[in-house]
Amino acid sequence: MSSGPTPTRAGGWTPTPALRRASVIGGVLPIAALVLGRADILLLAVPFVIGAVASLLRRPEGDPAGTLTLANPSVLEGEVVDAQVTVSGHSQVPVHCLLTPRTAPFLEPAYGSRHRTVVVRPGRLTKVTWGYTTKTWGMLEVGPVHVTAFACDGLLEQREFRIPVARVAALPHPDSFESRTQLPNANGLSGVHRSRRPGEGGELAGVRRFQAGDRLRRIDWRTTVRTGETYVNATLSERDAEVTIIIDVLHEPPLGTAVRAAAAIAAHYTGKGDRVTIVEFGSLRRKLRPGTGRRHYLAALEWLASVRANGGASDESGERMLSAALAPGRGLVFMLTPLLDQRSVTGLARLAMSRRSLVAVDTLHEEHGGGLPERLWWLERDNFIASLRDAGVPVEPWRESGSLDLVLRDVARMEMSR
């Protein structure tokens, strides 16, 4: 369990309707018995008075306190998050507590009823656990939990107090993505992509004269015998590449597709040993530093869980948004965008002019039915995409695994020809 927050305490015991009724009955019946001269009416008031006095003699001295903790600070989208409420008593008598949790609309109860009643014993901790299934990715709030306490057989109650919310990071579930295309501009230290630099690798680049330090197993015996000099096979080194994923956060509707696509691309290339950077195309300019491997992939999922739509000022240029997002270099850039904003167009044009290896991934490619205005809008958007392609910007719809192989192959071929 994660370290719990400071317990939230209730304050002040107040009479319940039951105590007020007992007080009224215990006061009215003796007066009625005296006025009417009937002892039997007085006997009816005795149980109410004795019961109320006996219960109030065991009045609690302190107030209950509660904390809300989560089993894990982050879970994968669709998994169950376990929330535990711990209630402690600070009195010498048992206290009954009614717990009512409130949750975000993107959490669905997995187990445990909506309301729970527990008895808090003196000096003991009472724990109650709920389970919620995350229905989407993002930073989700569990709670608050409303607590109402009762004591003295229900004659006293505390005003409802709240145990503050706990936040869980629901990590996006990545789409399926796999690509066999070699990335251009592999200029790292080691990896799986073929580079233009000679070195230890599996790609044959020709033959050359033997030099000190060459391995004997690389000797080309056919050329050596023919020329009378020792020749070895020259190979191209295999290195890692730098991949930058830009997420267009200017609009909300297609953001889920973009985040899941970014998670899939990051999972693929970090698994291959490439350095992956993720940035937001928006006014906040959030950026995840470059990294590789499993640890960086998990950090990328947590970073993606905090992505929010942020269009910012409408007059802010796309070039300015990209200026702080992209570091110098010639790595491959994926821009995940629905192509709904002129600033996205400007940003793509800027990337094309910088001669970077660029792929614009359309996250809003599925055309929806509708009336004539909506169809005209889709036709206008298709014309816009065609103009981007004419300007040298490759635009490819996102269709998960293998959907980008052809365009990546074209980008690599163009980069090799430069």
C-alpha positions in Angstrom: 0.0 0.0 0.0 1.1 3.5 -0.7 1.9 5.8 2.2 -1.4 7.2 3.4 -2.2 10.9 3.8 -3.0 12.7 7.0 -6.2 11.3 8.5 -9.3 13.5 8.1 -11.2 13.9 11.3 -14.8 14.7 12.0 -15.9 17.2 14.6 -18.8 17.7 16.9 -21.6 15.3 17.9 -25.1 16.4 17.4 -28.5 14.9 18.5 -30.3 12.7 16.0 -34.1 12.7 15.4 -34.2 9.6 17.6 -32.8 11.5 20.6 -35.2 14.4 20.0 -38.2 12.1 19.9 -37.0 10.3 23.1 -36.6 13.7 24.7 -40.1 14.9 23.7 -41.7 11.7 24.7 -39.8 11.6 28.0 -40.9 15.2 28.8 -44.5 15.1 27.5 -45.7 11.8 28.9 -44.9 12.7 32.6 -46.8 16.0 32.2 -49.7 14.2 30.7 -49.7 11.6 33.5 -49.7 14.4 36.1 -52.5 16.4 34.4 -54.7 13.3 33.8 -53.8 11.6 37.1 -52.9 8.4 35.3 -49.8 6.4 36.5 -49.9 4.1 33.5 -49.0 6.9 31.2 -46.0 7.7 33.4 -44.9 4.1 33.0 -44.8 4.5 29.2 -42.2 7.3 29.5 -39.9 5.2 31.7 -38.3 3.1 28.9 -37.6 6.1 26.8 -36.0 8.0 29.6 -34.0 5.1 31.0 -32.8 4.0 27.5 -31.7 7.5 26.5 -29.9 8.1 29.7 -28.2 4.7 29.6 -27.0 5.2 26.0 -25.8 8.8 26.6 -23.7 7.7 29.6 -21.4 6.0 27.0 -20.9 9.1 25.0 -17.8 9.0 22.8 -14.9 11.3 23.9 -13.2 11.6 20.5 -14.0 11.7 16.8 -13.3 9.1 14.1 -10.7 9.8 11.4 -10.3 8.3 8.0 -7.7 8.0 5.2 -8.0 6.8 1.6 -5.1 5.0 -0.1 -4.6 3.2 -3.3 -2.9 -0.2 -3.8 -1.0 1.2 -6.8 -0.4 4.8 -8.0 -0.9 3.7 -11.6 -2.7 0.9 -13.5 -3.2 0.0 -17.1 -6.4 1.2 -18.8 -9.1 -1.4 -18.2 -7.5 -2.8 -15.1 -9.0 -2.7 -11.6 -7.7 -0.1 -9.1 -8.1 -1.1 -5.4 -9.1 1.7 -3.0 -8.9 1.2 0.7 -10.5 3.4 3.4 -9.1 3.1 6.9 -11.2 4.4 9.7 -9.9 4.7 13.2 -11.7 5.5 16.5 -10.5 7.8 19.3 -13.1 7.0 21.9 -13.8 4.3 24.4 -17.1 3.2 22.9 -17.9 1.6 19.4 -18.9 4.0 16.7 -20.9 3.0 13.6 -19.8 4.7 10.3 -21.6 4.9 7.0 -19.2 5.2 4.1 -20.4 6.5 0.8 -17.7 6.8 -2.0 -18.0 9.2 -4.9 -16.0 8.4 -8.0 -15.2 9.8 -11.4 -17.5 9.0 -14.3 -14.6 7.0 -15.9 -14.5 4.5 -13.0 -16.9 1.6 -12.9 -17.4 -0.4 -9.7 -15.8 -3.8 -9.9 -16.6 -5.1 -6.4 -17.9 -3.8 -3.2 -21.3 -2.2 -2.7 -21.8 1.6 -3.1 -22.5 2.1 0.6 -20.7 0.3 3.4 -21.5 0.3 7.2 -18.7 -0.6 9.6 -18.2 -0.6 13.3 -15.1 1.2 14.6 -13.9 -0.4 17.8 -11.9 1.5 20.4 -8.2 1.6 19.5 -8.6 -0.5 16.3 -8.3 0.2 12.6 -11.2 -0.7 10.4 -10.5 -1.2 6.7 -12.9 -1.2 3.8 -11.9 -2.0 0.2 -13.6 -1.1 -3.0 -12.5 -2.0 -6.6 -13.0 0.2 -9.6 -12.4 -0.7 -13.3 -10.8 2.1 -15.3 -12.8 2.8 -18.5 -10.3 5.2 -20.0 -6.8 6.5 -19.7 -5.8 9.7 -17.8 -5.4 11.0 -14.2 -8.6 9.7 -12.5 -9.9 10.7 -9.1 -11.1 8.0 -6.6 -13.3 9.5 -4.0 -14.0 11.6 -2.0 -15.5 9.3 0.6 -18.4 10.8 2.6 -18.5 9.4 6.2 -21.3 9.8 8.7 -20.8 8.5 12.2 -23.4 7.4 14.8 -22.9 6.6 18.5 -25.0 6.0 21.6 -27.3 3.6 19.9 -28.0 6.1 17.1 -28.9 9.0 19.5 -25.8 11.0 18.4 -24.4 11.6 15.0 -21.5 13.6 13.4 -21.9 15.9 10.5 -20.9 14.2 7.3 -17.1 14.7 6.7 -15.2 13.9 3.6 -12.0 11.9 3.1 -10.1 13.6 0.3 -9.7 12.1 -3.1 -6.8 9.9 -4.2 -5.5 10.1 -7.8 -4.6 7.2 -9.9 -2.8 7.3 -13.3 -4.7 5.1 -15.7 -2.0 4.3 -18.3 -3.2 4.2 -21.9 -3.5 0.8 -23.5 -1.3 0.9 -26.6 -2.7 -0.1 -30.0 -1.1 -2.9 -31.9 1.9 -1.6 -33.9 4.7 -3.4 -35.6 7.0 -2.2 -38.4 9.9 -3.9 -40.1 11.1 -0.9 -42.0 14.7 0.3 -41.3 14.7 3.9 -39.9 16.9 6.5 -41.7 19.6 8.5 -40.0 20.6 5.8 -37.5 23.5 7.7 -35.8 23.6 6.3 -32.3 26.1 4.0 -30.7 24.4 0.6 -31.2 21.1 -0.7 -32.4 19.3 -2.7 -35.1 19.1 -0.2 -37.9 21.5 -0.2 -40.8 23.6 3.0 -41.1 25.9 4.5 -43.7 28.9 4.2 -41.5 31.3 1.3 -41.9 31.7 -0.9 -38.9 30.6 -4.2 -37.3 27.3 -5.2 -38.8 25.6 -7.7 -41.1 25.1 -5.5 -44.2 27.9 -6.1 -46.8 29.3 -2.8 -48.1 32.1 -4.2 -50.3 35.7 -5.3 -49.8 38.8 -3.4 -48.7 42.5 -4.1 -47.9 43.3 -5.8 -44.6 44.1 -3.4 -41.8 45.5 -4.0 -38.3 42.7 -5.0 -36.0 40.5 -6.7 -38.6 39.2 -10.1 -37.7 40.5 -13.1 -39.6 37.0 -14.5 -40.2 36.2 -11.4 -42.4 39.0 -12.2 -44.9 37.5 -12.5 -48.5 39.6 -15.4 -49.7 38.4 -15.2 -53.3 39.6 -11.6 -53.7 42.7 -12.4 -51.7 43.7 -15.3 -54.0 43.0 -13.3 -57.1 44.9 -10.2 -56.2 47.7 -11.7 -54.1 46.9 -9.2 -51.3 44.8 -9.7 -48.2 41.3 -8.3 -48.5 38.4 -8.4 -46.0 34.7 -7.9 -46.3 33.5 -4.4 -45.3 30.2 -4.0 -43.5 27.9 -1.2 -42.5 27.4 -0.7 -38.7 24.0 -1.2 -37.1 23.0 1.8 -34.9 20.1 3.1 -33.0 17.9 6.0 -34.3 16.1 8.9 -32.7 12.3 8.9 -32.9 10.2 12.0 -32.0 6.5 11.6 -31.5 4.5 14.8 -31.6 0.9 14.7 -30.4 -1.5 17.4 -31.6 -3.4 18.5 -28.5 -5.2 21.4 -30.0 -8.6 19.6 -30.1 -10.2 17.1 -27.8 -12.2 14.6 -29.9 -9.5 12.5 -31.5 -7.0 12.8 -28.6 -7.7 9.2 -27.4 -6.6 7.7 -30.7 -3.5 9.9 -30.8 -2.4 8.9 -27.3 -2.9 5.1 -27.9 -1.1 5.4 -31.2 1.8 7.2 -29.5 1.9 4.5 -26.8 2.1 1.8 -29.6 4.9 3.6 -31.5 6.8 4.2 -28.3 6.5 0.6 -27.3 7.8 -0.6 -30.7 10.8 1.6 -31.0 11.9 1.6 -27.3 11.8 -2.2 -27.6 14.2 -2.0 -30.5 16.7 0.1 -28.5 15.9 3.4 -30.3 15.7 6.7 -28.4 12.1 8.0 -28.2 11.0 11.5 -27.4 7.4 12.6 -27.0 6.2 16.2 -27.1 2.9 18.0 -27.2 1.9 20.3 -30.0 0.1 22.9 -28.0 0.6 25.9 -25.8 2.0 24.1 -22.8 4.9 22.4 -24.8 5.2 19.5 -22.5 8.1 17.2 -23.4 9.3 13.8 -22.4 13.1 13.5 -22.5 14.7 11.0 -24.9 15.2 7.5 -23.6 15.0 3.9 -24.5 14.2 0.5 -23.0 11.5 -0.8 -20.8 11.9 1.8 -18.1 11.5 4.6 -20.5 8.5 3.0 -22.1 6.7 2.9 -18.7 7.7 6.5 -18.1 6.2 7.3 -21.5 2.9 5.7 -20.5 2.8 7.8 -17.3 3.6 10.9 -19.3 0.8 10.1 -21.8 -1.7 9.6 -19.0 -1.4 13.4 -18.3 -2.0 14.5 -21.8 -4.9 17.0 -22.1 -6.3 19.1 -24.9 -4.8 22.5 -24.8 -5.4 24.7 -27.8 -4.0 27.9 -26.1 -4.2 31.2 -27.8 -5.7 30.9 -31.4 -3.2 33.4 -32.7 -0.1 31.4 -31.6 1.8 30.1 -34.6 2.6 26.5 -35.3 6.2 27.4 -35.9 6.5 28.8 -32.4 4.9 25.7 -30.9 7.5 23.5 -32.6 10.5 25.7 -31.8 10.7 24.5 -28.2 9.5 21.0 -29.0 12.1 19.7 -31.4 15.8 19.4 -30.7 18.4 19.8 -33.4 19.0 16.6 -35.3 17.7 14.5 -38.2 15.8 11.7 -36.5 12.4 10.4 -37.6 9.4 12.5 -36.6 5.9 11.2 -36.2 3.2 13.9 -35.9 -0.1 12.5 -34.7 -2.7 15.0 -35.7 -6.4 15.1 -36.8 -5.6 18.0 -39.2 -8.3 20.2 -37.8 -6.3 23.4 -37.1 -4.4 25.8 -39.3 -1.6 25.8 -36.8 -1.1 22.0 -37.4 -0.7 22.8 -41.1 1.9 25.4 -40.3 3.8 23.0 -38.1 3.8 20.3 -40.7 5.0 22.7 -43.4 7.8 23.9 -41.0 8.9 20.3 -40.5 8.9 19.6 -44.2 11.0 22.7 -44.9 13.6 21.6 -42.3 14.3 18.5 -44.3 13.5 16.2 -41.4 12.3 12.6 -42.0 8.6 13.2 -41.3 5.4 11.2 -41.2 2.1 12.9 -40.5 -0.3 10.3 -39.0 -3.9 11.1 -39.5 -5.9 10.2 -36.3 -9.3 11.3 -37.7 -9.3 9.4 -41.0 -12.6 7.5 -40.5 -15.3 9.4 -42.3 -18.6 9.6 -40.5 -22.0 9.8 -42.2 -24.0 13.0 -42.0 -25.8 15.7 -44.0 -24.5 17.7 -46.8 -22.5 20.2 -44.6 -20.6 17.4 -43.0 -19.8 15.7 -46.3 -18.6 19.0 -47.7 -16.3 19.4 -44.7 -14.8 16.0 -45.3 -14.2 16.8 -49.0 -12.5 20.0 -48.0 -10.3 18.1 -45.5 -9.4 15.6 -48.2 -8.3 18.4 -50.5 -6.3 19.8 -47.6 -4.5 16.5 -47.1 -3.8 16.2 -50.9 -2.2 19.7 -50.8 0.0 18.6 -47.9 1.2 15.6 -49.9 1.9 17.7 -52.9 4.1 19.9 -50.6 6.1 16.8 -49.7 4.4 16.0 -46.4 3.5 12.2 -46.3 0.1 11.8 -44.6 -0.9 8.3 -43.6 -4.0 7.2 -41.6 -3.5 5.3 -38.4 -4.6 1.7 -38.8 -2.5 0.1 -36.1 -0.1 -2.7 -36.9 1.7 -2.4 -40.3 -0.2 0.7 -41.3 2.9 2.9 -41.6 5.3 0.4 -43.3 4.8 1.7 -46.8 5.2 5.4 -46.0 8.2 4.6 -43.7 9.8 2.7 -46.5 9.3 5.7 -48.8 10.7 8.1 -46.2 13.8 5.9 -45.7 14.3 5.7 -49.5 14.1 9.5 -49.9 16.5 10.0 -47.0 19.0 7.6 -48.5 18.9 9.5 -51.9 19.8 12.8 -50.3 
